[in-house]
Structures are given as structure tokens and as C-alpha cells.
């Protein structure tokens, strides 16, 4: 049975759910980056998280809800709209382990792409091969292969680029 996946734009008064999920996200990232926990066992606060509520016209914090419960998060940034075609960057994307390999990430990614029409960039760490495979597959299916991939010239991180339409799809 396919999971019921929904996106919720998180208001300021509910930001704790994003802060808490980011702790699990940072924990997962310790497999790829050296992120130390403090003396209380917490990872550092996510940098500039406040901007997702103070710059709400450009930064969008989403809760990924799976079968009614918190299942992950997505942080999306509108990076450019000066030429009438907006650009978006998938800043962070995370699905709790219990929901991985069930299609949750792919469904949530498509919901986000459909919500924001324009040019997209999605980046992964060069040593996170699992994320690279996920995004290549998800974006490849979503665009029917009409995306390009570039590697950062200095750090080697891959990014996928695609354009999913002429009109903004912001409908929340």
C-alpha cells in the first residue's frame, strides 16, 4: 500500500517540529561530515533557520507528513525571479529512516516540484552516493530525463538542474 504523503508549510509557532527533525537530519549527516554533538548530546542549531519565517516570501519550511505523522522535512529557497521565471533550490530534504524505501521521498519531492514551477537545482554531497542515486532517479523520472548534472569545480558536489514549467505553481 502506498503511503499517504502530504506537505505542510510550517508556521512560526510550529517551528519546533522542524528544529527537532533537523537533529535527526544532522545525525544522519555525521556519516558524511564531521558534525560534533555538544555536551548535552545535541547537534548545532541549523544556521539561519529563523530566515524561513522572517523571509517567508523566499524561504519555505515544509513538514513531510506520512500517514498523519511527521516523517521528514524539506527546506526550499526561491533564489531568483528577476526575469519572470523563478528559480528554486532544494536546500535540505530529509525523510525519517522508518519511511525510507517506501516511496515517501519520491512522492514528497514531486509534490514540492509541482508546487514550485520554474528552474530547480538540487545538490548532494560528493560522498553521499545514496542521495545522489535517489535524486538522479527521482528527477530523471519526473523530467523524463530532461535534466543536466554538473559538479562543483572545487568541492566536486553534484547538482541536478531542470525546468518544470513556465508558470509559478505556488498555491499554498
N, C-alpha and C positions, 0 to 999 in steps of 0.2 A: 504494500500500500504506500502510495506517495505521501510524504509528509505535507502537512498544511503549513506553508511558509508565508509569513506576512512581514512587511516592513512598517515600522513606526518611527516617524520623526520624533525625536526625544526632546521634550520641552525642558527648559532650565530647571524647573522644580523636580524633574525626574532624572537629572543627570547622574545620580549615584549609580544607576544601572550600567551606564557607560563606563564610569570610573572603575566599578567592580569587575566588569568583563575585561577591561584593559589590563588588570592584574594577571588574568589567565593568559591573555594575549602575550604580554611581556614574558611570562614564564615560558610559553612555547618558544619565544624568540631566543631564549637562552641556549637553544640548540645551535643557533647561528651567530649570535653576538654575545659578547661578554657583558651581561647586564647584572650588576650585583644587587642583591636584596639588602635592605638596611637591617639594623639591629632588631627591629620588630618583625622581620621577615617579609616586609613589603618592598615591592619594586618601586622605582621612582615614579613620581606623578608624570603623567603624559604631558610633554611640553605644549604649551599654548592651547590646552584643551578649552579654556574659557572662551577662546575665539569662536568656537562652534555655537556659542549663544550670543556673543557680542557682535559677531559678524554674520548673522543668520541669513543675510542675503547672498552670501558666498560660501558658507561652510555649513554642512548638513550632517548632523549626527543621527544615525539610524540604529534602532534596535532590530535585530532579526529575531522574530518570534517564530517558534516551531511548535506546532500543536498546542498553542496557547502559552508556552513558557519561553523565557529568554533563552535564545540559542546562539546568539552571536551579535556582532556589531559591524557597521560599515561607516567610515568617515569619508565623505565626498566633498571635494572643493571645486567650486566654479572658478576656473583660472583665467578665463578671458571671454569677453563678449563684445569687444570693441568693433568687430567687423560684422555684427549681426548674426554671427554663428558662434554660440557659446562653446567653450572647451571645459572639460571636466577631468579631474584627476582622482583616482581611487587612492586616497591617502592611506587608509587602513581597511582591512577586511578580515574578519575572524569568525570562525564557527567553532563552537564547543566540540570537543572530541566525540562526545556521545552522539552527535548529529552528523559527523563526517561520514563520507562514503554512502550516504543515503540520498544524495541529490540536493541537499539543502543549500550548499554553497552555489551550485549552478542556478537553482531557482532564484535565490536571493540576488545573484549577480544580474540575471536577466531582468528581474523587477527593477533594479537600480538603473540599468542601461535604458530600459523602456521609459522610466520616469524622467530621465535627463537626456534629451535629444541634442546631439551635436558631436563634437570631436572628443574622443576619450584617450586617456593614457593610463595604463596600469603597469606598475613596476614591481619586480620581485628582487630579493637579494640573490646574488650570483651563486651562493652556496645553498639556496633553498630550492632544490630540484623538484620537490613535491609541489610547491606553489607554482613553479614555472609550468609544470605539466598540467596542473589544474587550469591555470589561466589560458594557456595555449589551446587547450581542449575547449574550454567554455567559450572563449572569444572566437575560436575557429568555427564552432557550431553556430554561435549567434550571428556571425557575419558571413557565414558560408565561405570562410577562408579569406575574406576581403579585409585583411589587416596586415600591418607590417610590424616587424620587430627590429628594434635597434638596441645596441648595447652601449652603455655609458662609456665614453672613451677613456676615463681614468679608473673608475671602480668596477667596470665590467657588468654592472647590474642590467639585466634585460628589461625592456619595456615594450609593451604591445600598444599600437596606435590604430584607431579605427574611427570611422564617422558613421553614425547611425541615423542621420536624418537632417532635414533642413529646419524643422520647427522645434522649438523647445517643448519638452513634454512635462514640464513641472506642473503637477496637478494636485499638490498636497496642500 
